[in-house]
């Protein structure tokens, strides 16, 4: 799993039928200090995340293991919204 920040959304009216009804969000990996790193990528949202939230993303074959995406052609899934991060005893992020 990776930590990422939701930075936007993507709309696709033409897609594989198994993806109809799935919300597609743009995410960018974040480090433990909530600094954005790496490129933006698309992830299927199965938890109701929104722009600006810090989330947990799983990728690859694990992305197809959620109850919502089982057997579907997805490579990245938002599977949790983070409330806080603690690193070495210090809270580095807390959802307001």
Backbone as XML, in Angstrom:
<?xml version="1.0"?>
<chain id="A" units="angstrom">
  <residue number="1" name="UNK">
    <atom name="N" x="0.837" y="-1.187" z="0.000"/>
    <atom name="CA" x="0.000" y="0.000" z="0.000"/>
    <atom name="C" x="0.875" y="1.241" z="0.000"/>
  </residue>
  <residue number="2" name="UNK">
    <atom name="N" x="0.322" y="2.295" z="-0.584"/>
    <atom name="CA" x="1.007" y="3.576" z="-0.590"/>
    <atom name="C" x="0.079" y="4.639" z="-0.010"/>
  </residue>
  <residue number="3" name="UNK">
    <atom name="N" x="0.679" y="5.670" z="0.546"/>
    <atom name="CA" x="-0.059" y="6.831" z="1.010"/>
    <atom name="C" x="-0.130" y="7.799" z="-0.155"/>
  </residue>
  <residue number="4" name="UNK">
    <atom name="N" x="-1.302" y="8.387" z="-0.386"/>
    <atom name="CA" x="-1.465" y="9.333" z="-1.486"/>
    <atom name="C" x="-2.469" y="10.410" z="-1.094"/>
  </residue>
  <residue number="5" name="UNK">
    <atom name="N" x="-2.379" y="11.530" z="-1.784"/>
    <atom name="CA" x="-3.338" y="12.631" z="-1.613"/>
    <atom name="C" x="-4.217" y="12.681" z="-2.854"/>
  </residue>
  <residue number="6" name="UNK">
    <atom name="N" x="-5.528" y="12.788" z="-2.654"/>
    <atom name="CA" x="-6.458" y="12.941" z="-3.781"/>
    <atom name="C" x="-6.322" y="14.370" z="-4.286"/>
  </residue>
  <residue number="7" name="UNK">
    <atom name="N" x="-5.965" y="14.504" z="-5.577"/>
    <atom name="CA" x="-5.720" y="15.824" z="-6.150"/>
    <atom name="C" x="-6.747" y="16.208" z="-7.213"/>
  </residue>
  <residue number="8" name="UNK">
    <atom name="N" x="-7.663" y="15.323" z="-7.535"/>
    <atom name="CA" x="-8.677" y="15.642" z="-8.535"/>
    <atom name="C" x="-9.480" y="14.418" z="-8.911"/>
  </residue>
  <residue number="9" name="UNK">
    <atom name="N" x="-10.218" y="14.541" z="-9.994"/>
    <atom name="CA" x="-11.054" y="13.426" z="-10.445"/>
    <atom name="C" x="-10.909" y="13.255" z="-11.953"/>
  </residue>
  <residue number="10" name="UNK">
    <atom name="N" x="-11.329" y="12.105" z="-12.428"/>
    <atom name="CA" x="-11.309" y="11.807" z="-13.859"/>
    <atom name="C" x="-12.687" y="11.294" z="-14.252"/>
  </residue>
  <residue number="11" name="UNK">
    <atom name="N" x="-13.165" y="11.712" z="-15.412"/>
    <atom name="CA" x="-14.456" y="11.258" z="-15.927"/>
    <atom name="C" x="-14.213" y="10.539" z="-17.242"/>
  </residue>
  <residue number="12" name="UNK">
    <atom name="N" x="-14.778" y="9.345" z="-17.349"/>
    <atom name="CA" x="-14.645" y="8.559" z="-18.578"/>
    <atom name="C" x="-16.012" y="7.997" z="-18.930"/>
  </residue>
  <residue number="13" name="UNK">
    <atom name="N" x="-16.577" y="8.473" z="-20.021"/>
    <atom name="CA" x="-17.885" y="7.957" z="-20.432"/>
    <atom name="C" x="-17.759" y="6.697" z="-21.278"/>
  </residue>
  <residue number="14" name="UNK">
    <atom name="N" x="-16.588" y="6.487" z="-21.885"/>
    <atom name="CA" x="-16.336" y="5.276" z="-22.665"/>
    <atom name="C" x="-15.279" y="4.477" z="-21.929"/>
  </residue>
  <residue number="15" name="UNK">
    <atom name="N" x="-15.673" y="3.313" z="-21.401"/>
    <atom name="CA" x="-14.752" y="2.484" z="-20.619"/>
    <atom name="C" x="-15.263" y="1.052" z="-20.588"/>
  </residue>
  <residue number="16" name="UNK">
    <atom name="N" x="-14.466" y="0.156" z="-20.057"/>
    <atom name="CA" x="-14.878" y="-1.231" z="-19.888"/>
    <atom name="C" x="-16.182" y="-1.247" z="-19.081"/>
  </residue>
  <residue number="17" name="UNK">
    <atom name="N" x="-17.164" y="-2.026" z="-19.515"/>
    <atom name="CA" x="-18.449" y="-2.060" z="-18.818"/>
    <atom name="C" x="-18.351" y="-2.382" z="-17.328"/>
  </residue>
  <residue number="18" name="UNK">
    <atom name="N" x="-17.337" y="-3.134" z="-16.915"/>
    <atom name="CA" x="-17.215" y="-3.481" z="-15.492"/>
    <atom name="C" x="-16.847" y="-2.268" z="-14.636"/>
  </residue>
  <residue number="19" name="UNK">
    <atom name="N" x="-16.408" y="-1.188" z="-15.273"/>
    <atom name="CA" x="-16.034" y="0.018" z="-14.527"/>
    <atom name="C" x="-17.163" y="1.041" z="-14.428"/>
  </residue>
  <residue number="20" name="UNK">
    <atom name="N" x="-18.289" y="0.758" z="-15.076"/>
    <atom name="CA" x="-19.427" y="1.687" z="-15.004"/>
    <atom name="C" x="-19.869" y="1.809" z="-13.553"/>
  </residue>
  <residue number="21" name="UNK">
    <atom name="N" x="-20.035" y="3.042" z="-13.116"/>
    <atom name="CA" x="-20.474" y="3.305" z="-11.749"/>
    <atom name="C" x="-19.340" y="3.518" z="-10.765"/>
  </residue>
  <residue number="22" name="UNK">
    <atom name="N" x="-18.110" y="3.282" z="-11.168"/>
    <atom name="CA" x="-16.962" y="3.502" z="-10.286"/>
    <atom name="C" x="-16.476" y="4.940" z="-10.389"/>
  </residue>
  <residue number="23" name="UNK">
    <atom name="N" x="-16.187" y="5.543" z="-9.243"/>
    <atom name="CA" x="-15.619" y="6.888" z="-9.227"/>
    <atom name="C" x="-14.112" y="6.778" z="-9.440"/>
  </residue>
  <residue number="24" name="UNK">
    <atom name="N" x="-13.595" y="7.580" z="-10.368"/>
    <atom name="CA" x="-12.170" y="7.585" z="-10.677"/>
    <atom name="C" x="-11.564" y="8.872" z="-10.126"/>
  </residue>
  <residue number="25" name="UNK">
    <atom name="N" x="-10.553" y="8.731" z="-9.294"/>
    <atom name="CA" x="-9.905" y="9.892" z="-8.694"/>
    <atom name="C" x="-8.443" y="9.967" z="-9.100"/>
  </residue>
  <residue number="26" name="UNK">
    <atom name="N" x="-7.935" y="11.179" z="-9.175"/>
    <atom name="CA" x="-6.517" y="11.407" z="-9.439"/>
    <atom name="C" x="-5.809" y="11.508" z="-8.100"/>
  </residue>
  <residue number="27" name="UNK">
    <atom name="N" x="-4.753" y="10.722" z="-7.935"/>
    <atom name="CA" x="-4.000" y="10.724" z="-6.685"/>
    <atom name="C" x="-2.518" y="10.918" z="-6.976"/>
  </residue>
  <residue number="28" name="UNK">
    <atom name="N" x="-1.831" y="11.401" z="-5.964"/>
    <atom name="CA" x="-0.380" y="11.567" z="-6.066"/>
    <atom name="C" x="0.226" y="11.065" z="-4.773"/>
  </residue>
  <residue number="29" name="UNK">
    <atom name="N" x="1.233" y="10.232" z="-4.877"/>
    <atom name="CA" x="1.865" y="9.657" z="-3.692"/>
    <atom name="C" x="2.343" y="10.764" z="-2.761"/>
  </residue>
  <residue number="30" name="UNK">
    <atom name="N" x="2.212" y="10.515" z="-1.453"/>
    <atom name="CA" x="2.677" y="11.448" z="-0.433"/>
    <atom name="C" x="3.608" y="10.702" z="0.511"/>
  </residue>
  <residue number="31" name="UNK">
    <atom name="N" x="4.601" y="11.416" z="1.047"/>
    <atom name="CA" x="5.494" y="10.776" z="2.012"/>
    <atom name="C" x="4.922" y="10.917" z="3.423"/>
  </residue>
  <residue number="32" name="UNK">
    <atom name="N" x="5.676" y="10.461" z="4.415"/>
    <atom name="CA" x="5.187" y="10.452" z="5.797"/>
    <atom name="C" x="5.006" y="11.854" z="6.372"/>
  </residue>
  <residue number="33" name="UNK">
    <atom name="N" x="5.537" y="12.866" z="5.700"/>
    <atom name="CA" x="5.362" y="14.256" z="6.139"/>
    <atom name="C" x="4.267" y="14.948" z="5.327"/>
  </residue>
  <residue number="34" name="UNK">
    <atom name="N" x="3.535" y="14.185" z="4.546"/>
    <atom name="CA" x="2.455" y="14.692" z="3.703"/>
    <atom name="C" x="2.976" y="15.581" z="2.581"/>
  </residue>
  <residue number="35" name="UNK">
    <atom name="N" x="4.210" y="15.335" z="2.135"/>
    <atom name="CA" x="4.785" y="16.032" z="0.978"/>
    <atom name="C" x="4.472" y="15.202" z="-0.262"/>
  </residue>
  <residue number="36" name="UNK">
    <atom name="N" x="3.967" y="15.840" z="-1.316"/>
    <atom name="CA" x="3.624" y="15.121" z="-2.540"/>
    <atom name="C" x="4.884" y="14.767" z="-3.315"/>
  </residue>
  <residue number="37" name="UNK">
    <atom name="N" x="4.933" y="13.522" z="-3.781"/>
    <atom name="CA" x="6.071" y="13.023" z="-4.551"/>
    <atom name="C" x="5.539" y="12.191" z="-5.714"/>
  </residue>
  <residue number="38" name="UNK">
    <atom name="N" x="6.284" y="12.127" z="-6.780"/>
    <atom name="CA" x="5.908" y="11.262" z="-7.891"/>
    <atom name="C" x="4.791" y="11.821" z="-8.751"/>
  </residue>
  <residue number="39" name="UNK">
    <atom name="N" x="4.453" y="11.063" z="-9.800"/>
    <atom name="CA" x="3.445" y="11.506" z="-10.763"/>
    <atom name="C" x="2.012" y="11.273" z="-10.270"/>
  </residue>
  <residue number="40" name="UNK">
    <atom name="N" x="1.090" y="11.953" z="-10.908"/>
    <atom name="CA" x="-0.343" y="11.752" z="-10.652"/>
    <atom name="C" x="-0.785" y="10.479" z="-11.373"/>
  </residue>
  <residue number="41" name="UNK">
    <atom name="N" x="-1.657" y="9.687" z="-10.735"/>
    <atom name="CA" x="-2.207" y="8.505" z="-11.389"/>
    <atom name="C" x="-3.671" y="8.344" z="-11.005"/>
  </residue>
  <residue number="42" name="UNK">
    <atom name="N" x="-4.380" y="7.518" z="-11.745"/>
    <atom name="CA" x="-5.810" y="7.299" z="-11.541"/>
    <atom name="C" x="-6.009" y="6.090" z="-10.641"/>
  </residue>
  <residue number="43" name="UNK">
    <atom name="N" x="-6.936" y="6.222" z="-9.689"/>
    <atom name="CA" x="-7.297" y="5.103" z="-8.819"/>
    <atom name="C" x="-8.811" y="5.026" z="-8.702"/>
  </residue>
  <residue number="44" name="UNK">
    <atom name="N" x="-9.340" y="3.812" z="-8.651"/>
    <atom name="CA" x="-10.767" y="3.602" z="-8.427"/>
    <atom name="C" x="-11.031" y="3.818" z="-6.938"/>
  </residue>
  <residue number="45" name="UNK">
    <atom name="N" x="-12.040" y="4.620" z="-6.633"/>
    <atom name="CA" x="-12.385" y="4.914" z="-5.240"/>
    <atom name="C" x="-13.490" y="3.979" z="-4.769"/>
  </residue>
  <residue number="46" name="UNK">
    <atom name="N" x="-13.214" y="3.166" z="-3.748"/>
    <atom name="CA" x="-14.237" y="2.261" z="-3.218"/>
    <atom name="C" x="-14.680" y="2.657" z="-1.814"/>
  </residue>
  <residue number="47" name="UNK">
    <atom name="N" x="-14.191" y="3.810" z="-1.321"/>
    <atom name="CA" x="-14.510" y="4.207" z="0.057"/>
    <atom name="C" x="-15.149" y="5.590" z="0.176"/>
  </residue>
  <residue number="48" name="UNK">
    <atom name="N" x="-15.369" y="6.280" z="-0.926"/>
    <atom name="CA" x="-15.996" y="7.594" z="-0.870"/>
    <atom name="C" x="-15.053" y="8.730" z="-0.525"/>
  </residue>
  <residue number="49" name="UNK">
    <atom name="N" x="-13.809" y="8.637" z="-0.975"/>
    <atom name="CA" x="-12.820" y="9.687" z="-0.710"/>
    <atom name="C" x="-13.144" y="10.918" z="-1.550"/>
  </residue>
  <residue number="50" name="UNK">
    <atom name="N" x="-12.557" y="12.043" z="-1.141"/>
    <atom name="CA" x="-12.769" y="13.273" z="-1.876"/>
    <atom name="C" x="-11.471" y="14.028" z="-2.069"/>
  </residue>
  <residue number="51" name="UNK">
    <atom name="N" x="-11.525" y="15.043" z="-2.905"/>
    <atom name="CA" x="-10.346" y="15.857" z="-3.190"/>
    <atom name="C" x="-9.764" y="16.423" z="-1.908"/>
  </residue>
  <residue number="52" name="UNK">
    <atom name="N" x="-8.447" y="16.323" z="-1.784"/>
    <atom name="CA" x="-7.737" y="16.847" z="-0.624"/>
    <atom name="C" x="-7.492" y="15.825" z="0.477"/>
  </residue>
  <residue number="53" name="UNK">
    <atom name="N" x="-8.164" y="14.679" z="0.422"/>
    <atom name="CA" x="-7.993" y="13.693" z="1.495"/>
    <atom name="C" x="-6.722" y="12.863" z="1.299"/>
  </residue>
  <residue number="54" name="UNK">
    <atom name="N" x="-6.153" y="12.449" z="2.428"/>
    <atom name="CA" x="-5.007" y="11.550" z="2.437"/>
    <atom name="C" x="-5.555" y="10.131" z="2.502"/>
  </residue>
  <residue number="55" name="UNK">
    <atom name="N" x="-5.126" y="9.290" z="1.570"/>
    <atom name="CA" x="-5.729" y="7.969" z="1.425"/>
    <atom name="C" x="-4.672" y="6.871" z="1.341"/>
  </residue>
  <residue number="56" name="UNK">
    <atom name="N" x="-5.130" y="5.630" z="1.477"/>
    <atom name="CA" x="-4.296" y="4.457" z="1.261"/>
    <atom name="C" x="-4.674" y="3.866" z="-0.087"/>
  </residue>
  <residue number="57" name="UNK">
    <atom name="N" x="-3.663" y="3.616" z="-0.909"/>
    <atom name="CA" x="-3.887" y="3.075" z="-2.247"/>
    <atom name="C" x="-3.167" y="1.739" z="-2.353"/>
  </residue>
  <residue number="58" name="UNK">
    <atom name="N" x="-3.848" y="0.755" z="-2.890"/>
    <atom name="CA" x="-3.199" y="-0.511" z="-3.198"/>
    <atom name="C" x="-3.173" y="-0.659" z="-4.718"/>
  </residue>
  <residue number="59" name="UNK">
    <atom name="N" x="-2.143" y="-1.335" z="-5.213"/>
    <atom name="CA" x="-1.948" y="-1.422" z="-6.654"/>
    <atom name="C" x="-1.690" y="-2.849" z="-7.111"/>
  </residue>
  <residue number="60" name="UNK">
    <atom name="N" x="-1.706" y="-3.030" z="-8.414"/>
    <atom name="CA" x="-1.409" y="-4.328" z="-9.000"/>
    <atom name="C" x="-2.496" y="-5.344" z="-8.721"/>
  </residue>
  <residue number="61" name="UNK">
    <atom name="N" x="-2.118" y="-6.604" z="-8.591"/>
    <atom name="CA" x="-3.115" y="-7.660" z="-8.401"/>
    <atom name="C" x="-3.908" y="-7.465" z="-7.118"/>
  </residue>
  <residue number="62" name="UNK">
    <atom name="N" x="-3.321" y="-6.835" z="-6.104"/>
    <atom name="CA" x="-4.047" y="-6.579" z="-4.860"/>
    <atom name="C" x="-5.218" y="-5.627" z="-5.085"/>
  </residue>
  <residue number="63" name="UNK">
    <atom name="N" x="-5.131" y="-4.760" z="-6.095"/>
    <atom name="CA" x="-6.212" y="-3.820" z="-6.392"/>
    <atom name="C" x="-7.471" y="-4.552" z="-6.869"/>
  </residue>
  <residue number="64" name="UNK">
    <atom name="N" x="-7.303" y="-5.751" z="-7.345"/>
    <atom name="CA" x="-8.446" y="-6.522" z="-7.818"/>
    <atom name="C" x="-8.993" y="-7.450" z="-6.735"/>
  </residue>
  <residue number="65" name="UNK">
    <atom name="N" x="-8.595" y="-7.248" z="-5.501"/>
    <atom name="CA" x="-9.032" y="-8.118" z="-4.412"/>
    <atom name="C" x="-10.095" y="-7.490" z="-3.517"/>
  </residue>
  <residue number="66" name="UNK">
    <atom name="N" x="-10.450" y="-6.224" z="-3.761"/>
    <atom name="CA" x="-11.497" y="-5.616" z="-2.930"/>
    <atom name="C" x="-12.845" y="-6.202" z="-3.335"/>
  </residue>
  <residue number="67" name="UNK">
    <atom name="N" x="-13.801" y="-6.094" z="-2.449"/>
    <atom name="CA" x="-15.134" y="-6.603" z="-2.754"/>
    <atom name="C" x="-15.763" y="-5.923" z="-3.950"/>
  </residue>
  <residue number="68" name="UNK">
    <atom name="N" x="-15.383" y="-4.688" z="-4.199"/>
    <atom name="CA" x="-15.958" y="-3.903" z="-5.292"/>
    <atom name="C" x="-15.257" y="-4.131" z="-6.616"/>
  </residue>
  <residue number="69" name="UNK">
    <atom name="N" x="-13.970" y="-4.440" z="-6.597"/>
    <atom name="CA" x="-13.194" y="-4.515" z="-7.840"/>
    <atom name="C" x="-12.746" y="-5.924" z="-8.209"/>
  </residue>
  <residue number="70" name="UNK">
    <atom name="N" x="-13.255" y="-6.916" z="-7.534"/>
    <atom name="CA" x="-12.832" y="-8.294" z="-7.791"/>
    <atom name="C" x="-13.011" y="-8.662" z="-9.259"/>
  </residue>
  <residue number="71" name="UNK">
    <atom name="N" x="-11.903" y="-9.078" z="-9.885"/>
    <atom name="CA" x="-11.936" y="-9.524" z="-11.269"/>
    <atom name="C" x="-12.063" y="-8.421" z="-12.295"/>
  </residue>
  <residue number="72" name="UNK">
    <atom name="N" x="-11.948" y="-7.170" z="-11.878"/>
    <atom name="CA" x="-12.087" y="-6.059" z="-12.820"/>
    <atom name="C" x="-10.714" y="-5.547" z="-13.261"/>
  </residue>
  <residue number="73" name="UNK">
    <atom name="N" x="-10.653" y="-4.878" z="-14.410"/>
    <atom name="CA" x="-9.367" y="-4.426" z="-14.949"/>
    <atom name="C" x="-8.890" y="-3.124" z="-14.297"/>
  </residue>
  <residue number="74" name="UNK">
    <atom name="N" x="-8.543" y="-3.214" z="-13.017"/>
    <atom name="CA" x="-8.052" y="-2.028" z="-12.297"/>
    <atom name="C" x="-6.645" y="-2.288" z="-11.794"/>
  </residue>
  <residue number="75" name="UNK">
    <atom name="N" x="-5.854" y="-1.233" z="-11.713"/>
    <atom name="CA" x="-4.482" y="-1.356" z="-11.245"/>
    <atom name="C" x="-4.231" y="-0.572" z="-9.963"/>
  </residue>
  <residue number="76" name="UNK">
    <atom name="N" x="-5.156" y="0.320" z="-9.585"/>
    <atom name="CA" x="-4.990" y="1.093" z="-8.357"/>
    <atom name="C" x="-6.361" y="1.342" z="-7.737"/>
  </residue>
  <residue number="77" name="UNK">
    <atom name="N" x="-6.468" y="1.109" z="-6.423"/>
    <atom name="CA" x="-7.726" y="1.275" z="-5.701"/>
    <atom name="C" x="-7.476" y="2.060" z="-4.424"/>
  </residue>
  <residue number="78" name="UNK">
    <atom name="N" x="-8.319" y="3.061" z="-4.182"/>
    <atom name="CA" x="-8.309" y="3.761" z="-2.894"/>
    <atom name="C" x="-9.115" y="2.897" z="-1.944"/>
  </residue>
  <residue number="79" name="UNK">
    <atom name="N" x="-8.450" y="2.352" z="-0.921"/>
    <atom name="CA" x="-9.103" y="1.407" z="-0.026"/>
    <atom name="C" x="-9.231" y="1.898" z="1.401"/>
  </residue>
  <residue number="80" name="UNK">
    <atom name="N" x="-8.813" y="3.137" z="1.663"/>
    <atom name="CA" x="-8.967" y="3.692" z="2.994"/>
    <atom name="C" x="-8.671" y="5.180" z="3.003"/>
  </residue>
  <residue number="81" name="UNK">
    <atom name="N" x="-9.320" y="5.896" z="3.930"/>
    <atom name="CA" x="-9.075" y="7.319" z="4.143"/>
    <atom name="C" x="-8.369" y="7.441" z="5.484"/>
  </residue>
  <residue number="82" name="UNK">
    <atom name="N" x="-7.211" y="8.090" z="5.488"/>
    <atom name="CA" x="-6.413" y="8.183" z="6.706"/>
    <atom name="C" x="-6.926" y="9.287" z="7.641"/>
  </residue>
  <residue number="83" name="UNK">
    <atom name="N" x="-6.955" y="8.964" z="8.933"/>
    <atom name="CA" x="-7.306" y="9.942" z="9.966"/>
    <atom name="C" x="-6.058" y="10.578" z="10.553"/>
  </residue>
  <residue number="84" name="UNK">
    <atom name="N" x="-4.977" y="9.797" z="10.627"/>
    <atom name="CA" x="-3.726" y="10.335" z="11.162"/>
    <atom name="C" x="-2.560" y="9.453" z="10.750"/>
  </residue>
  <residue number="85" name="UNK">
    <atom name="N" x="-1.364" y="10.013" z="10.864"/>
    <atom name="CA" x="-0.116" y="9.277" z="10.660"/>
    <atom name="C" x="0.787" y="9.570" z="11.845"/>
  </residue>
  <residue number="86" name="UNK">
    <atom name="N" x="1.425" y="8.532" z="12.360"/>
    <atom name="CA" x="2.402" y="8.692" z="13.430"/>
    <atom name="C" x="3.685" y="8.018" z="12.992"/>
  </residue>
  <residue number="87" name="UNK">
    <atom name="N" x="4.786" y="8.749" z="13.024"/>
    <atom name="CA" x="6.085" y="8.224" z="12.616"/>
    <atom name="C" x="7.065" y="8.440" z="13.756"/>
  </residue>
  <residue number="88" name="UNK">
    <atom name="N" x="7.679" y="7.370" z="14.239"/>
    <atom name="CA" x="8.648" y="7.445" z="15.333"/>
    <atom name="C" x="8.104" y="8.217" z="16.532"/>
  </residue>
  <residue number="89" name="UNK">
    <atom name="N" x="6.834" y="7.981" z="16.857"/>
    <atom name="CA" x="6.227" y="8.608" z="18.027"/>
    <atom name="C" x="5.735" y="10.029" z="17.816"/>
  </residue>
  <residue number="90" name="UNK">
    <atom name="N" x="5.892" y="10.562" z="16.606"/>
    <atom name="CA" x="5.447" y="11.923" z="16.318"/>
    <atom name="C" x="4.313" y="11.880" z="15.301"/>
  </residue>
  <residue number="91" name="UNK">
    <atom name="N" x="3.219" y="12.544" z="15.617"/>
    <atom name="CA" x="2.108" y="12.624" z="14.673"/>
    <atom name="C" x="2.504" y="13.596" z="13.571"/>
  </residue>
  <residue number="92" name="UNK">
    <atom name="N" x="2.538" y="13.089" z="12.334"/>
    <atom name="CA" x="2.941" y="13.924" z="11.200"/>
    <atom name="C" x="1.737" y="14.378" z="10.366"/>
  </residue>
  <residue number="93" name="UNK">
    <atom name="N" x="0.577" y="13.763" z="10.616"/>
    <atom name="CA" x="-0.648" y="14.171" z="9.926"/>
    <atom name="C" x="-1.828" y="13.840" z="10.810"/>
  </residue>
  <residue number="94" name="UNK">
    <atom name="N" x="-2.768" y="14.759" z="10.895"/>
    <atom name="CA" x="-4.032" y="14.508" z="11.576"/>
    <atom name="C" x="-5.130" y="15.180" z="10.749"/>
  </residue>
  <residue number="95" name="UNK">
    <atom name="N" x="-6.143" y="14.392" z="10.410"/>
    <atom name="CA" x="-7.276" y="14.919" z="9.633"/>
    <atom name="C" x="-7.994" y="15.952" z="10.478"/>
  </residue>
  <residue number="96" name="UNK">
    <atom name="N" x="-8.272" y="17.102" z="9.883"/>
    <atom name="CA" x="-8.951" y="18.155" z="10.667"/>
    <atom name="C" x="-10.443" y="17.999" z="10.636"/>
  </residue>
</chain>
